[in-house]
Amino acid sequence: MQAPFGCCCRGGSLWCSEGAAALLGRASGFSEVSEPGGDVADADPVGALHDLATASSAGEFEFDLPVVMKAEPLHWLRVTGVIEALPEGRTQLRGLVQDVSERKALEVGITRIADTERQRIASELHDNLGQILTGTSLLVTTLEHKFAGDHHELKQDLHQVGSLLQQSLQVCRALAHGSMPDLVHGLGVALEDLARQAAAAGIHSEARIAPVARPLHGEQALELYRIAQEAVTNALKHSACHKVVIELKQHGRMVELAVIDDGTGLPPGLDPQGAAGLGQRTMRYRAARAGGTILFRSVPGGGLGVHVRVRLLGVEAAAAPRH
């Protein structure tokens, strides 16, 4: 069932139909949107819906919204709608909400299975293949020193083999790390490491992490990291860029991730929100899973900016739905 809602231009009020109100745990009619407080909580789904919808400047929005109500388990709503411009610089929101809790539970289960498999592959790469490559490289180095005197050509060949093994070992380590990033110390630290990886590929890169956003953890953090990873990979492979900047900052109960490059950007005349490449579709899907919105912006002078805004989830919302 889909139920409509709309944002009244007076104050911070959101109009909810009877169906939408039931899903959001509010009375039908107008509900006031609370101002962000010192505590980031999930107790105000109307405020969360308003925050995320107005965070998009693309004319339309689509995201998954976690809702926690007293004495009820966590459930998820898919929110879709449009932002309409009105006279005197005002805006109006119109959209639909739909309960997608069962689908979300299935998605989380599939994602956890995939993450478990990624962890297994990362372990195999690091602990098994990595050790084999390291041992072989040491053996080749020993042989190279052993034949240093009388077999010049053989020594050169062994040196080349050793170099190739070292390159293979670096690729193996990069694959192991990329398969399952280390988020133990928070998203900010992982993004700083991602920037160092980009720098190792010969691109000037930097991570600008606001201290308050640094300790973001859990599945929401993993989705944001995957978006940043995809954006950086696309920039390195396809944009001919010289610089990549990764930013993570917090505005009240909202966290914004941005990956900005100085490459070729999007082709002229192409709507940034209409691009349908696999990478961008994947990033849109991950942003929705994280409970947020994503925007692709052309950078003046050349380049592309990928901007994701999510509402911070509390402990209950960060956990998997239970049914």
N, C-alpha and C positions, 0 to 999 in steps of 0.2 A: 504494500500500500504506500502511495506517495501522498504527502500532505503539504499544502502550500504555506508559505510565510512571506512577509514583506516588511521592509524597514520604513517606518514613518520618518519624514524629514524633520519633525519637531523633536528637539532634544535627542536623547538616545533611546528611543522606543522601538521595539520590534513587535509587529503584529503577527500573531500565530493563529492559524485555523484550529479547529477543535482537534483534528488529527495530529497536527504538528505540535500543539501544546501538550498532548498526551505523551508524545515521544520525548519531548524536552522536559517533562515534569513540571510544566507551568499551567496556569489557567489560560483558557482561550481568550483572545483579544489582545490588548497591548501589554507588553512586559517591559519594564525599564531595564536598560543595559547598565550593569554596575561598572563603576570605574575600577581600573586595576589597583589592587591593594598591595601591601607589602608582601603578603603571602601569595604564592602562585598555587592555585588550587583548581580542581576540576568541578567544584560544586556549583558553578554557574554556567550551564551549557548555553544559555542565551547569550551571555557575554562572549563565550568562546566562539559561537557561530558568528556573531557580529565582528569580532576581531579578525577572524580568518577571511571572512567574505570581503571586508573592507581593505584587507592587506593586498588584494589583487587589484591591479589597475588595468587589467587586460580587457575589461568589459564583460567578462564572465568568470565564474569560479566553479570549482569542483574539488571536494575534499571529503575525507572521512573524519567524523567527529566522535570522540569517545564521550560517553555520558555516564556519570555515576550518580545514582539517587539512593537515598536512605532505604535500607532494608531490601534493596534490589541489586542483583549482580550488574556488573558493567555491561553496557550494550553500546553498539556502534551505529551511527547514522551516516548515510551518504547524503551530502548536501550539494546541490547543484543550483545554479541560478545566474542572473545577469545583474550588472551594475548599470543603471541608466542615469544619464546626465540630465539635470533639471535647470531651469533658469536660476540666475544669481549664484552660479557655482555650486549648487546643491546636488546631491546624488540620492538615488533611491535603489534599494535592493529588492529583488523579487526572486523567489526560488522555491524549491521543493526539498523536503526531507524524507528519507526512506530508511527503515530499519534494515540493516545489513549484517546483524550480529552473527547469524549462522554462517554466512559467507566469510565474514572476517575470521571466525574461529577456524574455518577450513584453511584459509590463507595462512594464518599463523602456524597451523600444524604443518602445512607444506613447507613453509619458510624454515621452520625449525629442523625439519628433515633435511632440507637443502643445506642449512648451516652446519648440521652434524656431518654431512658428507664433505663439505668444504674443509671442516676441521680435520677430518680423516686424511684428505688429500694433502692438506698443508703439513700434517704430521709426517706423512710418508715422504714428502719432498724434503722436509728439513732433516728428519732423523735418519732416513734410509738413503735416498738418492744423494742428498747432500754429503753424507758421510762417505759414501762410495766415491764421489767425485773428489772429495778432499784427500782421501787415501791414495787415489790414483794420481792426483797432482803431486803429492809428496814423493811417490815412487818415481815419477817421471823426473822430478828435480834431482833425486838421488842418482838416477842413471845419467842425467846430464853432467853432473859433477864427476861421475866415475869415468866417463869417456871424454873429459875435457881436454886431455892432452893430444891423443893421436887420431881422433875421428871428428874432425872439424864439421864436416857436413852432417854427420849423425847428431852432433851436439846442437846444430842449428835446427834440425828437424825436431829433436826432443824439446828444445826451447819453444818452438812453435806449438807443439802439442800441449805443453804446459800452459801456454797463454790461452789456448782454446778451452782447456779444462777450467781455468780461472774464470773465463767469460761464462762458461756453462754453469759454474757454481754461483755466480752472481745472478744469472737468470733464474736458477733454481730457488735461491733465497728470495728474490723479488716475487716469484710466483707463490711461494709459501706464505709470504707476508700478505700479498694481495688476496689470497683465498680466504684468509680469516684475519682481519686487522686486529691489533691489540688495542682494545678499548678499556683496559683495566684502569688506566689513569685518566680516562675521560676523552670526549670527542676532540677537545682542543689539542691535546697532546698528539692524538692520531693524525689530525689535520696538519700539524707542524711536521710530522714525519712524512706525510704525503708531499708537502712542499719540498722537503729535502730530496725525496725520490725524483721529483720533477727537475730539481737543480742538477741532480746526478746525470740526467738525460741531456744536459747542456742548455737548459732554459733558465733564465733568471726567474726565480720564484720566491715568494714570501708568504708567510701566514700571519695575519693580524687577528689575534684571538683576544677578545675582551675577557678579563679575569672572571667576571660573573658567569660567563657562558662556558668556561673551561670544563667543569666537572660533569657535563651532560653524559649520561650512561644509558644502557638498555637498548631495546629494539629500536626506539626512536633515534638514538644516536647512531646505530648501525645503518639505518636507512639514509640518514643525512650524510654519513661517511661515503656510502655507495654512490650517492648523487655527486658528491665532490669528486670522487674517484673517476666516475664516468665523464664528468665535465673536464677534468684535467686531461684524461686520456684523449678525449675528442680534440681538445686544444692542441696537444702535442702531435697528434697524428694528422689532423686535417686542416688546421687553421694557419699553418706557417707562422706561428706567433714567436715572439722573442721574450715575452714576459707573461707570467701567470700570477695572480694575486688571489689568495683564499682568505675570506673574512668570516668571522663568527662573532656576532654581537647580540645583545639582548635589549629589548625595549619593553619594559614592564613584564607582562606575562608572555610576550612573544620573543622568539629567537629567530634571528635571520642569518642564513648562510648564503654567501655570495662567492662565486668563482668567476673572475674577470680576466680575459686575455686581450692582447693587442694584435690579434691575428686578422684574417680576412673577413671574419664575421659572417653574417648570413648574406646570400645572394641579393642584389638590389631588387626591390619590389616584392620580396617575399615577406609575408606577415610572420613576425617572430612567433606568434602564438598558433599559426597555422602549419608550421613545419611538422612533418610527420615521420621524421627519421626514427629508426629503431631506438637509437640512443636517447632521443628526446622523449619518446613514448615511455621508455623505461624509467626515465627520471620523473616524468609526470606521475607514473604509477607509484613510485617509491615515495614521492612527496605526499600523495593522497594517503598512503599507508601510514605515514608518519603523523597524519593529522594536520596537514598543511597545504599550502598552495605554492606553485612554482611559476616563475615568469622569466622569459628569455628576452633580453633587451640588446639591441645593437648599440655599441659604444661609439660616441662621436669620434671621428678620426680613424675608425676601424677597430674591429674586435667584437667580442660577444660577452655579455654578462648573464650568468645564470643565478637567479635570486630565488631563494626558498625561504618562506616564512612559516613557522610552526608555532603552535601554542604549547608551552611546556606541559608535559603530562605529569601527574602525581604518581605515587607508587601503585595505586590501584589501576589506573589507566594504562600504565606501562606494562602491566602483566597481560597475559593472554586471556581472552574471554573464556569464561567457564560456562558450560551448558550441560 
